[in-house]
Amino acid sequence: MSYRIGVLSVQGDFAEHIAAMNDLDDVEALCVKTKEHIQACDGLIIPGGESTTIGKLCRRFGLDEAIGNLHRAAKPIWGTCAGLILLAKHIADSDQWRLGYMDVEVKRNAFGRQVDSFETDLPIEGVEGGHARAVFIRAPYVTRAGSNVQVLATIDGKIVMVRQGHLLGTAFHPELTDDRRVQKYFLDMVKAASPTAA
């Protein structure tokens, strides 16, 4: 069967996520901009971009309610960079709106400004085949993770990938490399959460 994975497409690098997910078998990845489209998905990706802008647009068009329905149904949601910020319950030194589903605190732009962007090879728990290439662009990192949150990757002691049940968060951008193992990790989450999973 084909799994329908929506990529929230109101702002940010959603096109890259769609292309990356569609490199995998058994996936129909598509842009989603309406409540109806979101609710028809087996999983959702919230891309990088401007977290304040994405949050404002989600609220303006009622997409936060549709994403909440996915969350309550325990359908997998993956936030990258800005998406991780929106998933977090707490944002250091900020009261900006967020979905607040994941028991973590994040720090925005924690690695510096755009000029401080970098790439590195990252060991990721649960992702086989050696280190994965990770692209960090004005990236956050997790400053605190609750006891029910799995830490999957760190760099210099800073947490950059986390999972809490059906929620996944990465501070980096797997969609900007040719490596599709993090996408495969998320697809496996979607498959496991599907009603047709064995």
N, C-alpha and C positions, 0 to 999 in steps of 0.2 A: 504494500500500500504506500501511498504518498502522504507525507506529513506536511501539513500546512503551517508554515512558520512566517508570521508577520514581522515586518520591520517597521517600527513607528517612523513615519515619513513626514513629519511636520517641520523638521530642521535637522541639520547635521549630515553625517556621512552615511546616510541610509543606502544609497546606491551601491556602495562598496560591500556592505553587509549582504545585500540581496544577491549580488554576483558571487560572493564567497560561499554563501549557503547553497546556491544553485549548482555549485561545483560538486556537491555530494549527491549520491544516489538517494532515492526515496524522499526527496524534498521538493516541495513547491514553495519557494520563498517569494514574497510579494510585498509591495509597499502597502501600508495600511494607514488611513487618515480619518476613518470614521468609526463610530462605536460599533456599527454592524460588522465591519470588516474585522475589527479586533476580536469581537466575540466569536467569530467563526474560526479562529486560529487554534492550533494545537499547542503553539508556543509563541512567544513574543520576544523580539530583541529591541531594546531601547538604545539607540546608537550614541556615539560621541557627538559633540556639538556644543552649544551654549545651554547649560543646564537650566538657567533662569528662563531663557526663551522657550525651551521645550516644555518646561513646567507651566508657564503662562498659557501656551497654546493648548496644552492638555486640559487645563481648567476651562478655558474659553469655549472649547468645543465638546466638553463633557467626556473627553477620552479617559480622564482619570477614573471615572465611574466604570467604564468598560474594562480598563486594566485591573481595577479592583475586583471585578467579577472573575476575571481570569485567575487572579491571585487566590481568591476564596475557593475556586475550583481546583486549586493546586496544579494549574497548568504552568509549565516552566517559563520563567521570565529571566532574560539575560540582559544586564546593563553593562555597557562598555563606557568607560571614562565618564562623560556627563550622565550616562545611564546609571552607572554605579552611584553617583552622587544622588540622583533622584530616588534610587531604591533605599538609600540609607535612612535610618531613623534619626540620626544626628549628623549635623554638618558643623565642623569646628568654626567658631566665630562667625556664624551665619544663621539667620532666621528665615532664609529663603524657603519657599514652598517645596515640599518633596513628597513622594509617595509614602516613604517611611516604612517599608515592609521588612527590611533586613536589619537585624540587631547589630549594627556597626556604626561607628563614627568615622567620617571621612574628612580629610582636609583638602580643600580645593587648591588647584594649581600648586600642589605641594612640591613638585620637582622644579618649579621655576616657570618662567614665561615661555613663549613660543620659541625663542632663540635657544632655550635650554632643552629642547626636545632631543631625544636620543633613541637608539635601538640597542638591544642587548639580547643575549641568549639566556633563556630562563628555564630552570627545571620546574615542572608543574606536576604536582601530585595527581595521579590518576590519568596522566597523559603519557603514553609509552613512546619509545623511539628516540629518546634523548631530548636535549634542551629544545625549546620552541623559541623562535624569533619573536621578540616583543617590541612594538613601537610605542613609545611614550611621547605624547604631545600635550603639553600643558596639563599633565596628568595629576589626578588626585592620588592619595593612598589612604589606606585604612589605619586610623590611629588607635582604634579599639574595636575588638570583636567579642561578641557575647559567647557564652559557653556552648551555645547550640550552633555556632558558626564554625565551619571547617576552613582553615587557612590552607589554600592550595599552592600559593606561590609567594615568595618574598624576594626583595632585592635590597641588599645592604641593611637587613633587619626590618625593612618597611614592607607591610602587607599590601600586595598588589592583585591578589585573586582570592576570592572567597566564595563559599557556597553555604546556603542555609536551606536544606530541603530542596524545594523546587525553584529556588532563587539562586542565580549565579551572577557574580560581579567581577569584572576585570578593569583594572586601572589603565590597561594598555589596549592596543588596537590589533587584534589578530587578523582582522579583515584587510589590513594593509600589507600583508605578507602573502607568500604563495603557500604557506603551511596551513593546512585545513584541519589539524588535529584538535584545536580548541572548538572549532565548529562541530566536529564529530562528537566531541564530549557533550556539547549542548544537545545535539541531535539524539544522542543516547539517552539523555534526560527526558527528552520529549517522547521518545519511543517507550521508555519505562512508565511514563505517566499516562500513556494512551489507554483507553478502555479496552482496546484489543490486545494489549500486551499480555503475554503468557504469564 
